[in-house]
């Protein structure tokens, strides 16, 4: 079942009229994240722009863009960084700029997520990380991997292939009311379990795992915990060491507001000794030795076999700087509050909710029970961008830092007219 994204144009004049007429109440603010230079908004801040970032996101001039779980739009500072990269490549002003961006992105990510720089590799995609993990491990027939049905499709493809190739059992936990518990994992985990794999925040309904209990469960059985973090990076503050997760990866093009092609991959330091790359190339070389021999890197950088995608890395460097300016704790407070309002509003309209209540993430999904084509056209007419899944039956919205209550009200208003 393929999700279809809704990105129809919106009349700018109508948008401005609607926004000006809306009586919007301010959302609760939060403190500034460590290292952030942007100050919290005052009580008199613009309620249509609680975090003061909408001017950095031109998409807000055309759409009520509630589709961050699909693709996060570029903010102006990231667009400018990509332009600067392209101009530099065109004019060859600074041949070292690519390396500076790599160092900057790695350093900023480490600082923002509470890890050491040598624990961070910059991959091309999220899927690459889980493939590296699986290929580095030694599997025996009868081993098992435990996942849940809220995971992303790549995981199922990967472990079905591992089943076929190595006789490893894939155990899939069903969700109940959009939730999978640690007890559900414990019931399926034993001493032949080698890996627990979760989507830290589910792409299907936004359900967010509490990682430390899962990590404790995995480690008690001699297994590892991997978290697909593509729907988590940038949506709430975290310290990966304290999360106890062994591995985590997520691409930049969603909530980090960077671009496709740069996926920070965290490998806990204790695993770097045995973790091996699934392919090899010049970028892993730490030192060239006589006779075409080499000393390879021992940091997580040893997983970067080839030259990085310097454009996406430049975007990542700028995006992480932007997130640090805004404050990830402020982003979490704003988006989770607004997502909670969306969930409650949809439930009040009789929607069958797939996102559990009081869920600490920015994603809300529900079964709308309406004619899909009619709803799709109505949303397009109102300039509301969301994602449909499950052949159009499931509506998923992702609330971003730039969204306001008016954006949520426009989505709910379309549904209200059709029910």
C-alpha positions in Angstrom: 0.0 0.0 0.0 1.6 3.2 -1.1 1.1 6.5 0.6 0.0 9.4 -1.6 1.0 12.9 -0.7 -1.2 15.9 -0.9 0.6 19.0 -2.2 -1.9 21.0 -4.1 -1.4 24.8 -4.5 -3.2 27.2 -2.2 -4.3 30.7 -3.1 -2.0 33.1 -1.3 -4.5 35.9 -1.0 -7.1 33.6 0.6 -4.5 32.2 3.0 -3.6 35.6 4.2 -7.3 36.6 4.7 -8.0 33.4 6.6 -5.0 33.8 8.8 -5.8 37.5 9.6 -9.3 36.6 10.5 -8.5 33.7 12.8 -8.7 34.2 16.5 -5.7 32.2 17.5 -4.7 31.5 21.1 -1.0 31.3 22.0 0.4 27.8 22.6 2.4 27.2 25.8 6.1 28.0 25.4 9.2 26.1 26.7 12.7 27.0 27.6 15.6 27.3 25.2 17.7 24.2 24.5 21.3 24.1 25.7 23.4 26.0 23.3 20.4 27.8 21.6 20.8 31.5 21.0 17.1 32.2 20.2 15.1 33.4 23.2 11.7 32.1 24.3 8.7 34.0 22.8 7.1 36.4 25.2 3.5 36.1 26.3 2.6 38.7 23.6 4.3 36.8 20.8 2.4 36.3 17.6 -0.1 33.4 18.2 0.0 32.6 14.5 3.7 31.9 14.7 4.5 30.8 18.3 8.1 29.9 17.7 8.8 32.9 15.4 10.0 30.7 12.5 7.3 30.9 9.8 9.2 33.6 7.8 11.9 31.0 7.4 9.5 28.5 5.8 8.0 30.0 2.5 5.7 26.9 2.2 3.5 28.5 4.9 2.6 31.2 2.4 0.8 28.7 0.2 -0.2 25.7 2.3 -1.3 24.5 5.7 1.6 22.1 5.4 0.9 19.2 7.8 3.1 16.8 5.9 6.4 16.8 7.7 6.2 13.1 8.4 6.6 12.7 4.6 9.1 15.5 3.7 10.0 18.4 5.8 10.3 21.6 3.7 13.6 23.5 3.5 13.9 26.6 5.7 15.6 29.6 4.1 18.9 29.1 5.9 19.2 25.6 4.5 18.2 26.7 1.0 20.9 29.3 1.3 23.5 26.7 2.3 22.6 24.6 -0.7 22.9 27.7 -3.0 26.3 28.5 -1.4 27.5 24.9 -1.9 26.4 25.0 -5.6 28.0 28.4 -6.2 31.2 27.2 -4.6 31.3 24.1 -6.7 30.6 26.1 -9.8 33.2 28.7 -9.1 35.7 26.5 -7.1 36.2 29.2 -4.5 37.0 26.9 -1.6 38.1 23.3 -2.3 37.9 22.5 1.4 34.3 23.5 2.0 33.0 19.9 1.6 35.3 18.7 4.4 34.3 21.6 6.6 30.6 20.7 6.1 31.3 17.1 7.0 33.1 18.1 10.2 30.4 20.7 11.0 27.5 18.3 10.5 29.1 15.6 12.6 30.0 18.0 15.4 26.6 19.6 15.5 24.8 16.3 15.5 27.0 15.0 18.3 26.3 18.1 20.4 22.6 18.1 19.7 22.1 14.4 20.5 24.5 13.9 23.4 27.1 11.6 21.8 30.8 11.8 20.8 31.8 12.7 17.2 33.6 9.4 16.7 30.2 7.6 17.3 28.6 9.3 14.3 28.8 8.2 10.7 27.1 10.1 7.9 25.4 7.6 5.6 23.3 8.1 2.5 20.1 6.6 3.8 18.4 5.3 6.9 18.1 1.8 5.4 21.9 1.7 5.0 22.3 1.6 8.8 20.2 -1.4 9.5 21.8 -3.3 6.6 25.3 -2.5 8.0 24.2 -3.8 11.4 22.8 -7.1 10.0 25.8 -7.7 7.7 28.2 -7.1 10.6 26.6 -9.6 12.9 27.2 -13.4 12.8 23.9 -15.2 12.4 23.1 -18.8 13.1 20.0 -20.7 12.0 17.5 -20.5 14.8 18.4 -17.0 15.9 15.5 -14.5 15.9 14.8 -10.8 15.4 11.9 -9.1 17.1 10.1 -6.1 15.5 6.5 -4.8 15.6 4.0 -4.1 12.9 4.3 -0.3 13.3 7.8 -0.4 11.8 8.8 0.9 8.3 8.7 -1.4 5.3 12.5 -1.6 4.9 12.8 -3.6 8.1 10.4 -6.3 6.9 12.1 -6.6 3.6 15.5 -6.8 5.2 14.6 -9.5 7.8 12.5 -11.6 5.4 15.6 -11.8 3.2 17.7 -12.7 6.3 15.1 -15.5 7.1 15.6 -16.8 3.6 19.3 -16.6 3.6 20.3 -17.6 7.1 17.3 -19.3 8.7 16.7 -16.5 11.1 13.2 -16.1 12.5 11.4 -12.8 12.2 8.9 -12.2 15.0 6.4 -9.5 14.4 4.4 -8.1 17.2 0.8 -6.8 16.4 -0.2 -3.5 17.9 -3.2 -2.9 20.1 -5.0 0.4 19.8 -1.9 1.8 18.1 0.5 0.7 20.9 3.1 -1.9 21.4 4.4 -2.4 24.9 7.7 -3.5 26.4 5.8 -6.5 27.8 4.8 -7.4 24.2 8.5 -7.5 23.3 9.4 -9.4 26.4 6.9 -12.2 25.5 8.7 -12.8 22.2 12.3 -12.2 23.3 14.4 -15.1 24.4 18.1 -16.2 24.5 18.1 -16.8 20.8 17.1 -13.2 20.1 19.9 -11.2 18.6 18.3 -7.9 17.8 15.2 -5.8 18.7 14.4 -3.2 16.0 11.8 -0.4 16.4 10.8 2.7 14.7 11.5 5.1 17.6 8.5 7.1 16.3 6.3 5.1 14.0 5.7 6.5 10.5 2.3 4.9 10.5 0.7 6.5 13.6 3.4 8.4 15.5 3.6 6.0 18.4 6.8 6.8 20.3 8.8 4.2 22.2 10.5 4.7 25.5 13.8 3.2 24.6 15.6 2.5 27.9 13.3 -0.3 29.0 13.6 -1.9 25.5 17.3 -1.6 25.7 17.4 -3.2 29.1 15.3 -6.1 27.8 17.5 -6.6 24.8 20.7 -6.4 26.8 19.4 -8.9 29.4 19.2 -11.5 26.6 22.5 -10.5 25.1 20.8 -8.8 22.2 21.1 -5.3 20.7 18.5 -2.5 20.2 18.3 -0.5 16.9 16.0 2.5 16.6 15.0 3.9 13.2 15.0 7.6 14.2 13.9 9.2 10.9 10.6 10.3 12.5 12.4 11.2 15.8 15.5 13.3 15.0 14.6 17.0 15.6 11.2 16.5 17.1 12.2 16.2 20.8 15.4 16.7 22.8 17.3 13.5 23.6 20.7 12.2 24.8 21.4 9.0 23.0 23.8 7.7 25.7 21.0 8.0 28.2 18.5 6.3 25.9 20.8 3.2 26.1 20.1 2.4 22.4 22.9 0.5 20.7 22.3 2.0 17.2 20.1 4.7 15.7 19.8 6.3 12.3 17.6 8.7 10.5 17.8 10.7 7.3 17.8 14.5 7.1 14.8 15.2 4.8 12.0 15.0 7.4 12.0 16.7 10.8 15.7 17.9 10.5 14.6 20.0 7.5 17.8 19.1 5.6 17.8 17.1 2.4 17.8 13.5 1.1 21.2 11.8 1.1 22.7 12.5 4.6 21.6 10.1 7.3 23.4 10.4 10.7 24.1 6.9 12.1 24.9 6.6 15.8 26.9 3.6 16.9 27.5 3.2 20.7 31.3 3.3 21.2 31.5 -0.2 22.7 30.3 -1.7 19.4 32.9 0.0 17.2 35.5 -2.7 17.8 33.4 -5.4 16.2 31.2 -3.3 13.8 32.5 -3.8 10.2 31.5 -2.0 7.1 29.4 -3.8 4.5 31.6 -2.3 1.7 34.9 -0.7 1.4 36.5 2.3 -0.3 38.9 5.2 -0.1 37.0 7.3 2.4 37.7 4.7 5.2 41.5 5.2 4.9 43.2 6.7 8.0 46.7 6.2 6.7 48.3 4.9 3.5 51.1 2.4 4.0 53.8 0.9 1.7 52.8 -1.8 -0.8 49.2 -0.6 -1.3 48.3 -1.3 2.2 46.2 0.8 4.5 45.3 1.6 8.1 41.6 2.1 8.2 39.6 4.4 10.5 38.4 2.9 13.8 35.7 5.5 14.5 32.2 5.3 13.1 33.6 7.0 10.1 34.9 3.6 9.0 31.4 2.9 7.8 31.6 5.8 5.3 33.2 3.9 2.4 33.0 6.6 -0.3 32.9 10.3 -0.7 29.8 11.8 1.0 27.1 13.7 -0.8 28.5 17.1 -0.1 25.4 19.0 -1.0 23.1 17.2 1.4 25.9 17.3 4.1 26.0 21.1 3.7 22.3 21.2 4.1 22.5 19.0 7.2 25.2 21.3 8.7 22.9 24.3 8.2 19.8 22.5 9.3 21.3 21.4 12.6 22.5 24.9 13.3 19.0 26.2 12.6 17.5 23.6 15.0 19.9 24.6 17.7 18.9 28.2 17.2 15.2 27.5 17.6 15.7 24.9 20.5 14.5 21.3 20.1 12.8 21.5 23.5 10.7 24.4 22.3 9.9 22.5 19.0 8.7 19.5 21.0 6.5 21.6 23.4 4.8 23.4 20.5 4.3 20.5 18.1 3.2 17.9 20.7 0.7 20.3 22.1 -0.7 21.1 18.6 -0.7 17.4 17.7 -2.7 16.7 20.8 -5.2 19.3 19.8 -5.5 17.8 16.4 -6.0 14.3 17.8 -8.7 15.4 20.2 -10.4 17.5 17.5 -10.5 14.6 15.0 -11.8 12.2 17.7 -14.5 14.7 18.5 -15.6 14.5 14.9 -16.0 10.8 15.1 -12.7 9.7 13.5 -11.3 6.3 14.4 -8.0 7.2 15.9 -4.8 5.2 15.2 -2.6 7.4 17.2 -2.9 6.7 20.9 -3.9 9.5 23.4 -1.3 11.5 25.1 1.3 10.3 22.7 4.5 12.4 22.9 5.1 12.9 19.1 4.1 15.3 16.4 2.3 12.7 14.2 -1.4 12.1 14.2 -3.2 9.5 12.1 -6.8 8.3 12.0 -9.2 6.4 9.8 -11.5 9.1 8.3 -14.3 6.9 7.0 -15.0 9.3 4.2 -14.9 9.0 0.5 -11.2 9.3 -0.2 -11.4 11.1 -3.5 -13.9 13.6 -2.2 -11.8 14.3 0.9 -8.7 14.6 -1.2 -10.2 17.2 -3.5 -11.6 19.2 -0.5 -8.2 19.2 1.1 -6.6 20.4 -2.1 -9.1 23.2 -2.4 -8.3 24.4 1.1 -4.6 24.1 0.6 -4.1 21.4 3.3 -1.1 19.1 2.7 -1.2 15.6 4.5 -0.5 12.0 3.6 -3.0 9.3 2.9 -2.0 5.7 3.6 -3.6 2.3 3.4 -5.2 2.9 0.0 -6.5 6.2 1.2 -8.3 5.0 4.3 -5.7 6.4 6.8 -5.0 10.1 7.1 -1.6 11.0 8.6 -0.7 14.6 9.6 2.7 15.7 10.9 2.8 19.0 12.8 6.0 21.0 12.3 7.6 23.8 14.2 6.1 26.4 11.8 2.5 25.2 12.1 -0.1 27.1 13.9 -3.6 26.4 15.3 -5.0 27.8 12.1 -3.4 25.0 10.1 -4.9 22.4 12.4 -8.3 24.2 12.2 -8.2 24.2 8.4 -7.7 20.4 8.3 -10.5 19.8 10.9 -12.8 22.3 9.1 -12.6 20.3 5.9 -13.5 17.1 7.7 -16.3 18.8 9.6 -18.0 19.8 6.4 -17.9 16.3 5.0 -19.0 14.2 8.0 
